[in-house]
Amino acid sequence: MLEEVLQPGRIYLLDAGTPIPYPGRKGAIIQEVLGIEEARRILEKGFISAVESGEVAEILGRILGISVPVRFEKINLEPGDEAMIFIPNSKSSDVPGFFIRLRLLKASIGRDSQEGRSEHRMLATLN
């Protein structure tokens, strides 16, 4: 059953202002903080851009070193899909920001009660 839960789906690249619609069902979301290099390795394999601003797409393209197209189409995350969201740091930081990776799973997998880990599991009622 766990293999079915973790089957890969589509990967979306979003900017921080893009709403993330989920289908109306119960499930689990895995939230993970990624650095730029790790996000680049994932996105280089292919992604669907959900970045609506040309300026943001250009900035993300420079940060990631890959082409980020502008796309005005609405997305709907389905089980197995992922959303990669760029969160910029303050202008005084040497690091431009980081990514939040949300993975929508098909079934609840439990809670991880350890604090301070880069991967955080949470149960959610998706609506």
MOWO-V688368 format. One line per field, one symbol per residue. burial: # if it has 9 or more other ideal C-beta (glycine too) atoms within 8 Angstrom, else .. A space follows every 10 residues. Layout:
burial=???
//
This chain:
burial=....#...#. #####..#.# .#....#### ##.#.#.### .##...#### ##...###.# #.##...#.# #...#.##.# #######.#. ......#### #####.#.#. .........# #....#.
//
